[in-house]
């Protein structure tokens, strides 16, 4: 089965928008000098969407991990750390690179408020960091971001609250849309290279079968087991993402006579991306 990925295929270079660098770039733009805007730094691209939805015209957002790089292994550039001296807030989400760099990020600016977007959220699995891929959990994260912005900039609290309410309504609509698209499917198992979609799978009663095991490519024995699982489940599509090698996914796809499709958990237009991911999952699972 050949499944059209709509506009999700090739998102690596499409991520180079919203004032971010293009594919292979080293860093996003430094915070702009403006007395009327908060300079907010975030770890990954989807967070920029969240902060801009809530902060609106009052925020200037810079992303630490540029498009095309993995939040698991990224090392901030010296100029990025220097630019933190102009930041009013840093929004973390506890992706792996933060564990190694958060102390240096915080110490770069003692006056910068650190907002922990993951606060109050119980993780699933082995401390899975992909919290931003659950509309239900993004509602919690949005409230945390709102609280942080108001703490730094109470003068614009009313505007932030209005933006928050609009965003929460969009999240409710997205949740209803995904539920509708994924309801009634007999096959609910999907295979993906990097296990980024566990929260979405949990929320919508899907079962994710990861190719990558604990951050590593599968062994020969594990690969055999994955091929067998794909054959048993009539799987014909292996999902992968642009930030990782697709070699193992392609090897499985070749063995089962299937194909590799790219979907990104790091797309800049988060809301549109989740709509398209839901469409793609529905199309793929309906054909299994």
N, C-alpha and C positions, 0 to 999 in steps of 0.2 A: 504493500500500500504506500503510495507516494502522497505524503501530506504536505499541503502548502502551509508554511509557517507564517503567512501573512507578512507583516513588516518586522517580525522579530528576528528573522535570519539576518545575520550581519550587523547586529546592534553594536558591535565593538566600536566602529567608527561613528555610528549614529549617536553614541553617548557624548560625542565632543560638541556639546551645545551648552547653553546657559552659562557662557563665559568660562567654560572649561577648556583645557587644552585638547588637541586632537590625539589620535591614536599614537601611542608611543611617547607622548609628551611627558615632561618631568614633573610639572607642578601646576596647580591652578593659580589664577591670578591672586595677587596680594589684596588684602582688604583695602577698599577705596577710602580715601580721606573724605569724611563727611561728618559734620557736626550733628546732622539730623538723622543719621542712620546708625543702627547698631552693627558693629562688625562681629559676625558670628562665624566660627569655624566648626565644621562637622567632619566626621571621619570618612563617610562614604556618600556617594552621589544621591541615593534615595533620601537621605536625611536633608539634603538641600531642598528637595521638594517639600518635605514636611515643614521645615522652618520657614520657607517662603510662603507657604499657604497660610501659616498662622501670623507671621511677622509682616507680610505684605510689603508695602512701600517703606516700611521703617527698618528693614534689615538688609544688610549686604552679606551674602553667604559665600564662604570659601570652603572648598572640599580638600581634605588632606590627601586621600587616596585618589589619584586621577583615573580617568577611564582607561581600561586596558590593563590595569594592575590589580593584583589580588589583595584584599584586606587581610589575608592570612599571613602574608610575608612582606608587606610593604615596609620600607624604611624611609621615613620623612627626610626630605632634603634640608640642608642647613638653612637655605633661604626661607623654607616653610616655617621652621622653628623660629627664625628671626622675625617673621611676619606676625607671629603670635603676640608680639609686644603691643600690637595695635588692636588686638581682639578684645571685645567686651565679654564674650562668652565662648566656651567650647562645649559642643554637644557630643558626648561619647555614647556609644551603643554597645561597647564591649566586644567588638570584633577582635580577632587574635592579635593584630599588630599593636593594639592599644596596651595590651598587657606588658609588652616590652618597652613601650615608649611613653606611657601616660605620665610617669614621674617627670620626665624631661619636658613633656608638653605643658604640664601644670606649672613647673618651675620657670618656664619661659616668661610667664607673666603672673605675678602674684595677685594682681587685681582682677584677673580674668575669672569669671564665674564658670565653674565646670558643672554642666548639667548632665546627669546620668539618665539617658533616655530609657534605659532598661529597668529603672527603679520600679519596684513593685510587681515585676513580671517573673513568674516561675518558669524556668526553662525546662524544655523536654530533652530527653536523650542525654548525651554526654555533653552537657553545658552548651547546647547548640546555640550559636549566636544569631541566627537568621530571623530575628524577631520582627523585622520590618516587612516580612512577606505574609503576615496574617493581618487582614483588615481589622479583625477583632482586637488584636494586641496593639495595632497602630492607634486605635482610639485611646488607649492608656498612654502610649508614648506622646501623642499629641497634647494631652492634658499636661504631661510633665514638661514638654517644651514650652507650652503656654505659661505655666507657673514660673519657669526660668526667665522668660522674656519679661514678664511683669515685674519680677524681682529686680532685674537690671534697669528696666524702663517703665516705671509705674505710670508715667504721664500718658502713655498710649495704651493703657490696659483695656479701655473700652473697645478700641479697634481690634486688639488682639483677641478679645472675647468674641466679637462678631465674626472674625475670620475663623476662629476655632469652631463655632457653631456651624458655620457653612461647611467646613471640612468634615466635621463629624457626620453631618447629613449625607455628604458624598460617600463616606465610608459605609454608612448603613445601606445606601443604594448599591454600592459595589458588593457588599456581602450578600445582599439579596440576589444580585445578578449572578454571582458565582454559584450560589446554591441552586439557582434555577438551571444554569448551564450544566451542572454536574449531577443533577438529580436524575434518577431513572437509569443510570448506566449500569449494565450488568458487570462489565469489567471495570475494576477500580484500582488495579495495580499498574504502576508505571515505573520504568527503569530510567535512572538518571545517573550521570557520571559523578558529579559532586552533589552531596546530599543537602542542597540548599532549601528544599521545599518541604521540609518535615512539618513546619507549623501550618502551612497551607493544607497539607495532606491530613493532618490531625483535625483541623477545623471542618474539613469537608468530606470526611470519611473516605479518604483515599489511602492507598498503601504504596509507599515509596520504596523501591528497591535500589539502593545505591551501588554503583560500580566501585567507587573509591571507598576504601575501608580505613577509617580513622586517619584520613589525610593522605593515605598511600594508595598507589595503584595496586590492583589485586594480584595475588600470586597466581601461578599456573593452576593450582588446585582451585583457588577461588574463582578464577576465570571460567574454568570448566563448570563450576556450580552455577555461575551467573548465566552462562549459555543455556544450561539445562533449565533454569528457572524461566528464562525468556521463552524457550520453546514450549514449556508446560503452560505458560500464560498466554501463548499466542502473541507475544510481544513482537512488534515489527518496527518500533521506533525507540531509539535510545536518545534521551535528552542530554545535551551538554551545554556548556556556557563558554563565551568567548575568552574568559580569563584563564581557562585551563586547557591543557592538551586534550585533544579528542582521540588520541591513538588507541587507548583501551576501549573506548566506546565504539570506535570504528571497527575494531577487531571483533567485538561481539556482534555488531550489526552485520558484518560480512558473514559470520557463521550462521546467523539466523535468516539471512536474506532480507535484512531490513535496512534502515537508514538512520543517520544521526541528524537530529534537529537541534538548532541552537535556540535557547531561550535564556534571557539574562535576568538575574535577580538584582542587577545594579543599573537598570535603565533610568534615565533622568526623569522622564514623565511617568512617575510611579503609578498613578491611577490608570492611565491608558495602558500601561504595560500589564497590570494585573488583569484588566479586561481581556487583553489579547492572550495572555497566558491561559485564562479560563477557557477562552474559545478554542485554543490549541489543544488543551487537555481533553476537552469535550470531544473534539473531532478525532483525536488519536484513540481515545478509549472506546468510542463508539465503533471503531473499526476493528477492535481486537476480539 
